[in-house]
Structure formats: structure tokens, C-alpha cells
Amino acid sequence: MNIEPVYSSLDYPKKMALVLFTPGCDLRCKYCHNPQLLKHEKLTDLEIENTISEIEDNLDFIDAIVLSGGEPLLQLDVIQKFIKKAKQLDLLIKLDTNGLHPELLKHVICDIDYVAMDIKAPLDKYYKISDKYPSNVKDKITKSIQIIRDNNVFLECRTTYVPQLLSEDDIKIITQQIQCNQYTLQQFRNRSTYDVSLLTADEPNPEEMREILENLDDNICIDELHLKSGQFGNQTIN
């Protein structure tokens, strides 16, 4: 199946979730760990029906569905079917998004419980992580954040920290540009990457990442800071 369903106890905090990885993305992040999903492929009716059946068949074991990718908003008509089914079954719904589609986000935000938005780099420096991106990144992401906050949906913003691509100053700038309930600095893992040169790149030290978070300005508009690493899992910093 192109949609690649996975069961996870990590992707929705404190819940067991069925994660649906939809194909297609409008970025080409060098560190992308799902490069097999970058190509936009239309999901067949059979794939959609099978996914809905999997949701129904495992209702006793899941609390939520997570719409991920790729960029799930590029499959708007498909994820709306999954959202409708999840609402009928009283499941929580989390959306993983790059924030670059505020107009599409408006169509589903009223039914979403949790949004995790990947902030790849300072909003005017996406060239540092991708050679493909829209020219108006800052405007689109700012609009998406406002839509989410206007609808009182929990917003986690997260950045994958790749020292070869981003600096400590970049993280400081990012956290000054956004408003969210939680900001998570994620450790880059070199297991699978779109840019094969990063397969041999060193993974960042979690202790150094902690220092970056602890040195952020006190006046940022973020409620909680988190650190996510392979060594220590998800840690709350403040």
C-alpha cells in the first residue's frame, strides 16, 4: 500500500495511534527519512477502502489516527475521508504538516485535535535544507500557525537538528519567529536520508542540543520546550 499504515505509541502523546503515511511532498529536505514518499502518487479507491477497514478492525487497540507523510494536505480529499471515519469512531486526530498549505488546512482544522508542524529552518532560509521550496515560506507558515491558534488546536512545532545544515543561531531565530504550545528539537538520525551524503554524517550530541534549548531567549512565545533523541526519548526541558 502507498499509504503505509504503522502502529505507534510515540506519535500521539500518551495514546496508541495508527499512523497513515501518505505519499507526496513539495519539499526535498536533505535529511528526509521517508524519501520513498516524496513522489506524489494518487491513492487508489482500494487503498483508501483497505485503510478505512484497518481503522475499523483495530478500534479496540487505537485511540487516535495520525495523518503524516510526505505532506498529507496534498491528499486533501483522501485524508478528509479518514478524518470523517475517525470522527464517527470517536478517535483523536493528529496532523503532521510542513505548514506550507494554509488554504488546505482551513478545510480540516475544525476536526483536528493536534497539529505537529515541521519548521525546517529559519523561515527565510529554507534553502539551507531543501533545494525545492516556495518563495513565500514565511507568509504561508505564519498563516498556518494563525489558523491553528485561532481554532484552539494544540500546536507542536518541531525542528530536526542537523549540525551540517543548521546552527545554534538558526534554532534561536526559529523560536523567535513562531508561536506554539510546544517546540521540539529533534535529533537527526542518519539511518535513511534523501541526500545520501548525510548517511555518513555524525548525529548531533543530545547534550549539546539540550544546551541550545536551555540558552534560548526567555521571551519566546512557546509554552514548553522538548528534546527528542534516540538515546533519551522525548524529554521536557522546561
Short mmCIF file of the C-alpha atoms (twelve columns), coordinates in Angstrom:
data_MODEL
# 
_entry.id   MODEL 
# 
loop_
_atom_site.group_PDB 
_atom_site.id 
_atom_site.type_symbol 
_atom_site.label_atom_id 
_atom_site.label_alt_id 
_atom_site.label_comp_id 
_atom_site.label_asym_id 
_atom_site.label_seq_id 
_atom_site.Cartn_x 
_atom_site.Cartn_y 
_atom_site.Cartn_z 
_atom_site.pdbx_PDB_model_num 
ATOM 1   C CA . MET A 1   0.000   0.000  0.000  1 
ATOM 2   C CA . ASN A 2   1.239   3.514  -0.827 1 
ATOM 3   C CA . ILE A 3   -0.269  4.805  2.410  1 
ATOM 4   C CA . GLU A 4   1.971   2.700  4.699  1 
ATOM 5   C CA . PRO A 5   -0.043  2.373  7.967  1 
ATOM 6   C CA . VAL A 6   2.070   1.922  11.119 1 
ATOM 7   C CA . TYR A 7   1.058   1.431  14.760 1 
ATOM 8   C CA . SER A 8   2.802   3.690  17.245 1 
ATOM 9   C CA . SER A 9   2.702   4.636  20.927 1 
ATOM 10  C CA . LEU A 10  5.005   7.619  20.280 1 
ATOM 11  C CA . ASP A 11  3.415   9.697  17.526 1 
ATOM 12  C CA . TYR A 12  0.430   10.890 19.568 1 
ATOM 13  C CA . PRO A 13  1.497   11.690 23.146 1 
ATOM 14  C CA . LYS A 14  0.157   9.165  25.678 1 
ATOM 15  C CA . LYS A 15  -2.039  7.484  23.057 1 
ATOM 16  C CA . MET A 16  -1.833  4.442  20.823 1 
ATOM 17  C CA . ALA A 17  -2.185  5.594  17.238 1 
ATOM 18  C CA . LEU A 18  -2.455  4.306  13.720 1 
ATOM 19  C CA . VAL A 19  -0.097  6.458  11.649 1 
ATOM 20  C CA . LEU A 20  -1.008  6.879  7.981  1 
ATOM 21  C CA . PHE A 21  1.914   7.949  5.800  1 
ATOM 22  C CA . THR A 22  0.501   9.477  2.616  1 
ATOM 23  C CA . PRO A 23  2.701   9.969  -0.473 1 
ATOM 24  C CA . GLY A 24  3.719   13.312 -1.947 1 
ATOM 25  C CA . CYS A 25  5.676   16.323 -0.700 1 
ATOM 26  C CA . ASP A 26  6.527   19.761 -2.053 1 
ATOM 27  C CA . LEU A 27  9.916   19.896 -0.289 1 
ATOM 28  C CA . ARG A 28  13.085  17.879 -0.770 1 
ATOM 29  C CA . CYS A 29  14.669  18.046 2.676  1 
ATOM 30  C CA . LYS A 30  18.170  16.641 2.551  1 
ATOM 31  C CA . TYR A 31  17.687  14.703 5.792  1 
ATOM 32  C CA . CYS A 32  14.216  13.338 4.926  1 
ATOM 33  C CA . HIS A 33  13.817  9.889  6.492  1 
ATOM 34  C CA . ASN A 34  10.857  8.959  4.252  1 
ATOM 35  C CA . PRO A 35  12.316  9.596  0.760  1 
ATOM 36  C CA . GLN A 36  10.156  6.798  -0.647 1 
ATOM 37  C CA . LEU A 37  7.112   9.036  -0.042 1 
ATOM 38  C CA . LEU A 38  8.337   12.138 -1.884 1 
ATOM 39  C CA . LYS A 39  6.754   11.241 -5.212 1 
ATOM 40  C CA . HIS A 40  3.101   12.295 -5.385 1 
ATOM 41  C CA . GLU A 41  1.095   9.182  -6.212 1 
ATOM 42  C CA . LYS A 42  -2.672  9.138  -6.274 1 
ATOM 43  C CA . LEU A 43  -4.092  6.614  -3.854 1 
ATOM 44  C CA . THR A 44  -6.471  4.073  -5.358 1 
ATOM 45  C CA . ASP A 45  -10.014 3.528  -4.126 1 
ATOM 46  C CA . LEU A 46  -8.942  0.068  -2.946 1 
ATOM 47  C CA . GLU A 47  -6.093  1.501  -0.863 1 
ATOM 48  C CA . ILE A 48  -8.463  4.010  0.725  1 
ATOM 49  C CA . GLU A 49  -11.057 1.307  1.462  1 
ATOM 50  C CA . ASN A 50  -8.407  -1.026 2.926  1 
ATOM 51  C CA . THR A 51  -7.112  1.745  5.184  1 
ATOM 52  C CA . ILE A 52  -10.586 2.558  6.443  1 
ATOM 53  C CA . SER A 53  -11.122 -1.163 7.115  1 
ATOM 54  C CA . GLU A 54  -7.863  -1.288 9.078  1 
ATOM 55  C CA . ILE A 55  -9.024  1.624  11.219 1 
ATOM 56  C CA . GLU A 56  -12.342 -0.125 11.904 1 
ATOM 57  C CA . ASP A 57  -10.768 -3.545 12.547 1 
ATOM 58  C CA . ASN A 58  -8.337  -2.183 15.141 1 
ATOM 59  C CA . LEU A 59  -10.651 0.142  17.011 1 
ATOM 60  C CA . ASP A 60  -10.084 -1.771 20.261 1 
ATOM 61  C CA . PHE A 61  -6.341  -1.093 20.091 1 
ATOM 62  C CA . ILE A 62  -6.062  2.549  18.989 1 
ATOM 63  C CA . ASP A 63  -7.033  5.912  20.452 1 
ATOM 64  C CA . ALA A 64  -6.067  8.118  17.525 1 
ATOM 65  C CA . ILE A 65  -5.030  8.336  13.925 1 
ATOM 66  C CA . VAL A 66  -2.046  10.382 12.788 1 
ATOM 67  C CA . LEU A 67  -2.069  11.806 9.267  1 
ATOM 68  C CA . SER A 68  1.541   12.018 8.179  1 
ATOM 69  C CA . GLY A 69  3.687   11.771 5.072  1 
ATOM 70  C CA . GLY A 70  5.026   13.201 2.922  1 
ATOM 71  C CA . GLU A 71  2.644   16.119 3.208  1 
ATOM 72  C CA . PRO A 72  -0.876  14.782 3.915  1 
ATOM 73  C CA . LEU A 73  -2.633  18.020 2.924  1 
ATOM 74  C CA . LEU A 74  -1.598  17.312 -0.677 1 
ATOM 75  C CA . GLN A 75  -4.048  14.370 -0.473 1 
ATOM 76  C CA . LEU A 76  -6.837  16.526 0.944  1 
ATOM 77  C CA . ASP A 77  -9.757  14.542 -0.464 1 
ATOM 78  C CA . VAL A 78  -8.263  11.306 0.868  1 
ATOM 79  C CA . ILE A 79  -7.468  12.496 4.387  1 
ATOM 80  C CA . GLN A 80  -10.939 14.036 4.660  1 
ATOM 81  C CA . LYS A 81  -12.330 10.505 4.263  1 
ATOM 82  C CA . PHE A 82  -10.053 9.236  7.024  1 
ATOM 83  C CA . ILE A 83  -10.980 12.180 9.250  1 
ATOM 84  C CA . LYS A 84  -14.683 11.546 8.709  1 
ATOM 85  C CA . LYS A 85  -14.277 7.885  9.672  1 
ATOM 86  C CA . ALA A 86  -12.143 8.769  12.717 1 
ATOM 87  C CA . LYS A 87  -14.771 11.244 13.929 1 
ATOM 88  C CA . GLN A 88  -17.502 8.631  13.511 1 
ATOM 89  C CA . LEU A 89  -15.453 6.228  15.642 1 
ATOM 90  C CA . ASP A 90  -14.631 8.868  18.275 1 
ATOM 91  C CA . LEU A 91  -10.862 8.731  17.586 1 
ATOM 92  C CA . LEU A 92  -8.476  11.615 18.135 1 
ATOM 93  C CA . ILE A 93  -6.859  13.081 15.027 1 
ATOM 94  C CA . LYS A 94  -3.325  14.442 14.678 1 
ATOM 95  C CA . LEU A 95  -1.981  16.121 11.551 1 
ATOM 96  C CA . ASP A 96  1.719   16.200 10.674 1 
ATOM 97  C CA . THR A 97  2.352   19.040 8.215  1 
ATOM 98  C CA . ASN A 98  5.050   21.305 6.826  1 
ATOM 99  C CA . GLY A 99  2.757   24.327 7.247  1 
ATOM 100 C CA . LEU A 100 3.001   25.398 3.615  1 
ATOM 101 C CA . HIS A 101 -0.696  24.934 2.774  1 
ATOM 102 C CA . PRO A 102 -2.813  27.278 4.902  1 
ATOM 103 C CA . GLU A 103 -5.700  27.298 2.418  1 
ATOM 104 C CA . LEU A 104 -5.939  23.498 2.513  1 
ATOM 105 C CA . LEU A 105 -5.512  23.458 6.287  1 
ATOM 106 C CA . LYS A 106 -8.677  25.544 6.642  1 
ATOM 107 C CA . HIS A 107 -10.730 22.651 5.234  1 
ATOM 108 C CA . VAL A 108 -9.825  20.248 8.063  1 
ATOM 109 C CA . ILE A 109 -8.681  22.261 11.074 1 
ATOM 110 C CA . CYS A 110 -12.081 22.162 12.804 1 
ATOM 111 C CA . ASP A 111 -11.820 18.366 13.070 1 
ATOM 112 C CA . ILE A 112 -8.160  18.180 14.147 1 
ATOM 113 C CA . ASP A 113 -7.112  17.705 17.788 1 
ATOM 114 C CA . TYR A 114 -3.340  18.095 17.461 1 
ATOM 115 C CA . VAL A 115 -1.008  19.552 14.826 1 
ATOM 116 C CA . ALA A 116 2.709   18.857 14.593 1 
ATOM 117 C CA . MET A 117 4.303   21.348 12.211 1 
ATOM 118 C CA . ASP A 118 7.830   20.844 10.949 1 
ATOM 119 C CA . ILE A 119 9.722   24.131 10.932 1 
ATOM 120 C CA . LYS A 120 12.686  23.145 8.811  1 
ATOM 121 C CA . ALA A 121 14.861  26.247 9.191  1 
ATOM 122 C CA . PRO A 122 14.520  29.987 9.802  1 
ATOM 123 C CA . LEU A 123 11.532  30.953 7.680  1 
ATOM 124 C CA . ASP A 124 13.640  32.909 5.183  1 
ATOM 125 C CA . LYS A 125 16.388  30.267 4.987  1 
ATOM 126 C CA . TYR A 126 14.732  27.123 3.664  1 
ATOM 127 C CA . TYR A 127 17.488  26.973 1.042  1 
ATOM 128 C CA . LYS A 128 19.657  25.549 3.825  1 
ATOM 129 C CA . ILE A 129 17.734  22.295 3.962  1 
ATOM 130 C CA . SER A 130 15.944  21.919 0.615  1 
ATOM 131 C CA . ASP A 131 16.595  22.865 -3.000 1 
ATOM 132 C CA . LYS A 132 12.829  22.882 -3.627 1 
ATOM 133 C CA . TYR A 133 10.513  25.186 -1.666 1 
ATOM 134 C CA . PRO A 134 8.007   28.007 -2.292 1 
ATOM 135 C CA . SER A 135 9.256   31.595 -2.364 1 
ATOM 136 C CA . ASN A 136 6.799   32.723 0.334  1 
ATOM 137 C CA . VAL A 137 7.604   30.223 3.083  1 
ATOM 138 C CA . LYS A 138 7.390   32.776 5.899  1 
ATOM 139 C CA . ASP A 139 3.962   34.041 4.845  1 
ATOM 140 C CA . LYS A 140 2.498   30.536 4.422  1 
ATOM 141 C CA . ILE A 141 3.789   29.161 7.716  1 
ATOM 142 C CA . THR A 142 2.750   32.283 9.636  1 
ATOM 143 C CA . LYS A 143 -0.765  31.957 8.202  1 
ATOM 144 C CA . SER A 144 -0.927  28.257 9.084  1 
ATOM 145 C CA . ILE A 145 0.133   28.935 12.666 1 
ATOM 146 C CA . GLN A 146 -2.520  31.630 12.984 1 
ATOM 147 C CA . ILE A 147 -5.247  29.318 11.633 1 
ATOM 148 C CA . ILE A 148 -4.310  26.633 14.159 1 
ATOM 149 C CA . ARG A 149 -4.196  29.047 17.095 1 
ATOM 150 C CA . ASP A 150 -7.465  30.716 16.069 1 
ATOM 151 C CA . ASN A 151 -9.116  27.295 16.283 1 
ATOM 152 C CA . ASN A 152 -7.573  26.493 19.696 1 
ATOM 153 C CA . VAL A 153 -5.863  23.353 18.397 1 
ATOM 154 C CA . PHE A 154 -2.745  22.142 20.208 1 
ATOM 155 C CA . LEU A 155 0.303   23.044 18.127 1 
ATOM 156 C CA . GLU A 156 3.693   21.413 18.358 1 
ATOM 157 C CA . CYS A 157 6.402   22.924 16.182 1 
ATOM 158 C CA . ARG A 158 9.473   20.789 15.653 1 
ATOM 159 C CA . THR A 159 12.858  21.111 14.002 1 
ATOM 160 C CA . THR A 160 15.199  18.307 13.048 1 
ATOM 161 C CA . TYR A 161 18.645  19.460 14.090 1 
ATOM 162 C CA . VAL A 162 21.308  18.594 11.520 1 
ATOM 163 C CA . PRO A 163 24.571  20.363 12.503 1 
ATOM 164 C CA . GLN A 164 25.813  20.083 8.916  1 
ATOM 165 C CA . LEU A 165 22.837  22.218 7.788  1 
ATOM 166 C CA . LEU A 166 21.695  24.299 10.775 1 
ATOM 167 C CA . SER A 167 23.449  26.266 13.504 1 
ATOM 168 C CA . GLU A 168 22.549  27.135 17.083 1 
ATOM 169 C CA . ASP A 169 21.703  30.656 15.891 1 
ATOM 170 C CA . ASP A 170 19.254  29.166 13.386 1 
ATOM 171 C CA . ILE A 171 17.364  27.470 16.237 1 
ATOM 172 C CA . LYS A 172 17.261  30.743 18.155 1 
ATOM 173 C CA . ILE A 173 15.833  32.530 15.110 1 
ATOM 174 C CA . ILE A 174 13.208  29.829 14.522 1 
ATOM 175 C CA . THR A 175 11.920  30.031 18.089 1 
ATOM 176 C CA . GLN A 176 11.653  33.811 17.815 1 
ATOM 177 C CA . GLN A 177 9.572   33.537 14.621 1 
ATOM 178 C CA . ILE A 178 6.887   31.127 15.828 1 
ATOM 179 C CA . GLN A 179 4.167   30.800 18.462 1 
ATOM 180 C CA . CYS A 180 3.159   27.351 19.676 1 
ATOM 181 C CA . ASN A 181 2.233   25.216 22.662 1 
ATOM 182 C CA . GLN A 182 5.336   23.062 22.338 1 
ATOM 183 C CA . TYR A 183 8.618   23.290 20.457 1 
ATOM 184 C CA . THR A 184 10.576  20.082 19.944 1 
ATOM 185 C CA . LEU A 185 14.188  19.931 18.811 1 
ATOM 186 C CA . GLN A 186 14.643  16.541 17.173 1 
ATOM 187 C CA . GLN A 187 17.913  14.682 16.778 1 
ATOM 188 C CA . PHE A 188 18.893  13.994 13.176 1 
ATOM 189 C CA . ARG A 189 19.283  10.265 12.542 1 
ATOM 190 C CA . ASN A 190 21.380  9.059  9.616  1 
ATOM 191 C CA . ARG A 191 19.538  5.751  9.033  1 
ATOM 192 C CA . SER A 192 17.768  6.874  5.856  1 
ATOM 193 C CA . THR A 193 18.158  10.218 4.071  1 
ATOM 194 C CA . TYR A 194 17.150  11.819 0.772  1 
ATOM 195 C CA . ASP A 195 20.669  13.247 0.386  1 
ATOM 196 C CA . VAL A 196 22.881  10.161 0.532  1 
ATOM 197 C CA . SER A 197 25.889  12.211 1.659  1 
ATOM 198 C CA . LEU A 198 24.162  12.600 5.051  1 
ATOM 199 C CA . LEU A 199 24.175  8.838  5.595  1 
ATOM 200 C CA . THR A 200 27.740  9.211  6.860  1 
ATOM 201 C CA . ALA A 201 27.140  12.466 8.752  1 
ATOM 202 C CA . ASP A 202 27.512  12.450 12.531 1 
ATOM 203 C CA . GLU A 203 24.313  12.575 14.560 1 
ATOM 204 C CA . PRO A 204 24.169  15.556 16.965 1 
ATOM 205 C CA . ASN A 205 25.014  15.070 20.632 1 
ATOM 206 C CA . PRO A 206 21.820  15.271 22.766 1 
ATOM 207 C CA . GLU A 207 23.680  17.160 25.490 1 
ATOM 208 C CA . GLU A 208 24.659  19.868 23.007 1 
ATOM 209 C CA . MET A 209 21.060  20.025 21.821 1 
ATOM 210 C CA . ARG A 210 19.915  20.453 25.412 1 
ATOM 211 C CA . GLU A 211 22.303  23.389 25.806 1 
ATOM 212 C CA . ILE A 212 20.825  25.008 22.695 1 
ATOM 213 C CA . LEU A 213 17.340  24.813 24.207 1 
ATOM 214 C CA . GLU A 214 18.477  26.000 27.616 1 
ATOM 215 C CA . ASN A 215 20.156  29.045 26.041 1 
ATOM 216 C CA . LEU A 216 17.066  30.262 24.176 1 
ATOM 217 C CA . ASP A 217 15.607  33.673 24.970 1 
ATOM 218 C CA . ASP A 218 13.105  33.769 27.827 1 
ATOM 219 C CA . ASN A 219 10.623  35.926 25.901 1 
ATOM 220 C CA . ILE A 220 9.785   33.479 23.105 1 
ATOM 221 C CA . CYS A 221 6.066   32.654 22.639 1 
ATOM 222 C CA . ILE A 222 6.390   28.932 23.358 1 
ATOM 223 C CA . ASP A 223 4.860   27.171 26.359 1 
ATOM 224 C CA . GLU A 224 7.115   24.101 26.543 1 
ATOM 225 C CA . LEU A 225 10.494  23.075 25.144 1 
ATOM 226 C CA . HIS A 226 11.199  19.424 24.365 1 
ATOM 227 C CA . LEU A 227 14.211  17.441 23.207 1 
ATOM 228 C CA . LYS A 228 13.770  14.227 21.238 1 
ATOM 229 C CA . SER A 229 16.730  11.885 20.784 1 
ATOM 230 C CA . GLY A 230 17.436  8.224  20.176 1 
ATOM 231 C CA . GLN A 231 19.360  7.977  23.420 1 
ATOM 232 C CA . PHE A 232 16.859  9.580  25.824 1 
ATOM 233 C CA . GLY A 233 13.499  9.639  24.051 1 
ATOM 234 C CA . ASN A 234 11.257  12.682 24.492 1 
ATOM 235 C CA . GLN A 235 12.449  14.976 27.311 1 
ATOM 236 C CA . THR A 236 10.754  18.092 28.644 1 
ATOM 237 C CA . ILE A 237 13.340  20.857 29.096 1 
ATOM 238 C CA . ASN A 238 11.089  23.412 30.783 1 
# 
